[in-house]
């Protein structure tokens, strides 16, 4: 069964693509973007945990 690690990060509207591309290059997959509690955008990302690494 795959194991996952998760990340949340704020998104700056004028730089959204660059932020997501940066995380994507590290193996993170975008799951969802929601409005945060203070009104900004927050991205939820996941990636599989490689055997032998801690999440």
N, CA, C and O atoms as a DFTB+ gen file, in Angstrom:
220 C
 N C O
     1  1       0.833      -1.164       0.000
     2  2       0.000       0.000       0.000
     3  2       0.891       1.244       0.000
     4  3       1.824       1.314       0.800
     5  1       0.639       2.219      -0.860
     6  2       1.480       3.413      -0.873
     7  2       1.274       4.260       0.379
     8  3       0.174       4.337       0.926
     9  1       2.332       4.875       0.805
    10  2       2.264       5.844       1.908
    11  2       2.492       7.219       1.322
    12  3       3.240       7.362       0.355
    13  1       1.861       8.237       1.889
    14  2       1.932       9.592       1.356
    15  2       2.425      10.561       2.418
    16  3       2.206      10.360       3.612
    17  1       3.087      11.601       1.971
    18  2       3.364      12.749       2.828
    19  2       2.648      13.943       2.218
    20  3       2.447      14.006       1.005
    21  1       2.269      14.880       3.058
    22  2       1.440      16.003       2.632
    23  2       2.099      17.330       2.969
    24  3       2.910      17.434       3.889
    25  1       1.722      18.349       2.187
    26  2       2.281      19.687       2.355
    27  2       1.192      20.701       2.087
    28  3       0.397      20.531       1.163
    29  1       1.148      21.747       2.877
    30  2       0.292      22.885       2.562
    31  2       1.189      24.095       2.384
    32  3       2.179      24.258       3.097
    33  1       0.836      24.946       1.422
    34  2       1.631      26.130       1.164
    35  2       0.728      27.256       0.669
    36  3      -0.196      27.018      -0.109
    37  1       0.996      28.482       1.119
    38  2       0.208      29.605       0.599
    39  2       0.585      29.880      -0.855
    40  3       1.726      29.655      -1.259
    41  1      -0.370      30.362      -1.633
    42  2      -0.116      30.715      -3.024
    43  2      -0.247      32.219      -3.194
    44  3      -1.247      32.814      -2.791
    45  1       0.756      32.822      -3.785
    46  2       0.724      34.240      -4.114
    47  2       0.133      34.346      -5.513
    48  3       0.680      33.780      -6.460
    49  1      -0.971      35.061      -5.652
    50  2      -1.755      35.052      -6.886
    51  2      -0.917      35.384      -8.119
    52  3      -1.082      34.739      -9.154
    53  1      -0.035      36.357      -8.041
    54  2       0.740      36.749      -9.226
    55  2       1.900      35.798      -9.524
    56  3       2.607      35.979     -10.516
    57  1       2.102      34.782      -8.669
    58  2       3.229      33.871      -8.845
    59  2       2.814      32.407      -8.681
    60  3       3.648      31.554      -8.377
    61  1       1.541      32.123      -8.880
    62  2       1.001      30.791      -8.615
    63  2       1.696      29.703      -9.427
    64  3       2.106      28.688      -8.865
    65  1       1.838      29.895     -10.740
    66  2       2.437      28.866     -11.598
    67  2       3.870      28.559     -11.176
    68  3       4.261      27.393     -11.133
    69  1       4.643      29.571     -10.870
    70  2       6.032      29.356     -10.469
    71  2       6.110      28.570      -9.160
    72  3       6.955      27.687      -9.015
    73  1       5.240      28.887      -8.216
    74  2       5.228      28.185      -6.934
    75  2       4.877      26.712      -7.149
    76  3       5.552      25.825      -6.627
    77  1       3.807      26.456      -7.927
    78  2       3.384      25.071      -8.158
    79  2       4.410      24.303      -8.978
    80  3       4.645      23.123      -8.715
    81  1       5.024      24.943      -9.961
    82  2       6.063      24.271     -10.749
    83  2       7.265      23.919      -9.886
    84  3       7.875      22.866     -10.071
    85  1       7.607      24.783      -8.953
    86  2       8.724      24.517      -8.047
    87  2       8.436      23.266      -7.201
    88  3       9.282      22.377      -7.103
    89  1       7.250      23.199      -6.592
    90  2       6.905      22.022      -5.797
    91  2       6.789      20.789      -6.679
    92  3       7.194      19.701      -6.271
    93  1       6.239      20.940      -7.889
    94  2       6.111      19.813      -8.809
    95  2       7.455      19.217      -9.187
    96  3       7.582      18.003      -9.347
    97  1       8.459      20.076      -9.329
    98  2       9.797      19.580      -9.674
    99  2      10.412      18.773      -8.533
   100  3      11.368      18.026      -8.739
   101  1       9.858      18.929      -7.331
   102  2      10.318      18.162      -6.167
   103  2       9.477      16.910      -5.950
   104  3       9.644      16.208      -4.952
   105  1       8.563      16.628      -6.897
   106  2       7.760      15.410      -6.805
   107  2       6.400      15.584      -6.157
   108  3       5.677      14.605      -5.973
   109  1       6.034      16.817      -5.805
   110  2       4.746      17.068      -5.162
   111  2       3.646      17.196      -6.208
   112  3       3.841      17.839      -7.240
   113  1       2.486      16.586      -5.945
   114  2       1.320      16.644      -6.814
   115  2       0.250      17.501      -6.146
   116  3      -0.070      17.306      -4.973
   117  1      -0.300      18.449      -6.900
   118  2      -1.361      19.305      -6.380
   119  2      -2.630      18.482      -6.188
   120  3      -3.062      17.771      -7.095
   121  1      -3.220      18.585      -5.003
   122  2      -4.456      17.884      -4.699
   123  2      -5.632      18.849      -4.751
   124  3      -6.677      18.535      -5.320
   125  1      -5.457      20.033      -4.151
   126  2      -6.566      20.971      -4.054
   127  2      -6.033      22.358      -3.713
   128  3      -4.994      22.500      -3.068
   129  1      -6.761      23.371      -4.154
   130  2      -6.505      24.756      -3.759
   131  2      -7.780      25.268      -3.102
   132  3      -8.866      25.156      -3.670
   133  1      -7.644      25.828      -1.910
   134  2      -8.793      26.355      -1.177
   135  2      -8.484      27.764      -0.697
   136  3      -7.328      28.187      -0.670
   137  1      -9.529      28.478      -0.320
   138  2      -9.361      29.789       0.297
   139  2      -9.020      29.575       1.761
   140  3      -9.742      28.893       2.488
   141  1      -7.905      30.171       2.186
   142  2      -7.471      30.019       3.563
   143  2      -8.308      30.840       4.523
   144  3      -9.160      31.619       4.095
   145  1      -8.074      30.674       5.823
   146  2      -8.874      31.365       6.842
   147  2      -8.742      32.886       6.790
   148  3      -9.626      33.601       7.263
   149  1      -7.657      33.377       6.225
   150  2      -7.462      34.823       6.132
   151  2      -7.729      35.342       4.724
   152  3      -7.416      36.493       4.419
   153  1      -8.306      34.501       3.860
   154  2      -8.711      34.950       2.539
   155  2      -7.768      34.626       1.403
   156  3      -8.179      34.696       0.245
   157  1      -6.521      34.273       1.678
   158  2      -5.577      33.923       0.626
   159  2      -5.788      32.495       0.151
   160  3      -6.571      31.747       0.737
   161  1      -5.086      32.119      -0.912
   162  2      -5.188      30.764      -1.431
   163  2      -4.155      29.855      -0.759
   164  3      -3.023      30.263      -0.499
   165  1      -4.568      28.626      -0.486
   166  2      -3.684      27.627       0.113
   167  2      -3.732      26.386      -0.766
   168  3      -4.811      25.910      -1.117
   169  1      -2.558      25.863      -1.121
   170  2      -2.460      24.654      -1.930
   171  2      -2.160      23.469      -1.028
   172  3      -1.337      23.557      -0.117
   173  1      -2.835      22.364      -1.294
   174  2      -2.584      21.093      -0.620
   175  2      -1.922      20.176      -1.635
   176  3      -2.449      19.967      -2.727
   177  1      -0.763      19.629      -1.275
   178  2      -0.007      18.769      -2.172
   179  2       0.336      17.460      -1.476
   180  3       0.334      17.382      -0.248
   181  1       0.632      16.426      -2.270
   182  2       1.049      15.136      -1.732
   183  2       2.122      14.533      -2.625
   184  3       2.245      14.876      -3.800
   185  1       2.895      13.628      -2.040
   186  2       3.833      12.818      -2.813
   187  2       4.054      11.518      -2.081
   188  3       3.936      11.462      -0.857
   189  1       4.377      10.462      -2.825
   190  2       4.599       9.174      -2.161
   191  2       5.864       9.207      -1.319
   192  3       6.850       9.859      -1.661
   193  1       5.806       8.486      -0.210
   194  2       6.985       8.331       0.637
   195  2       7.809       7.195       0.053
   196  3       7.293       6.103      -0.188
   197  1       9.084       7.454      -0.170
   198  2       9.994       6.442      -0.686
   199  2      10.388       5.535       0.471
   200  3      10.678       6.016       1.567
   201  1      10.400       4.226       0.236
   202  2      10.779       3.280       1.292
   203  2      12.109       3.691       1.903
   204  3      13.065       4.017       1.199
   205  1      12.145       3.667       3.236
   206  2      13.371       4.020       3.941
   207  2      13.435       5.487       4.332
   208  3      14.353       5.890       5.047
   209  1      12.473       6.302       3.877
   210  2      12.440       7.712       4.251
   211  2      11.284       7.949       5.198
   212  3      10.223       7.341       5.060
   213  1      11.487       8.828       6.153
   214  2      10.409       9.208       7.070
   215  2       9.640      10.360       6.456
   216  3      10.206      11.197       5.753
   217  1       8.356      10.395       6.727
   218  2       7.496      11.480       6.228
   219  2       7.692      12.714       7.070
   220  3       7.061      13.741       6.818
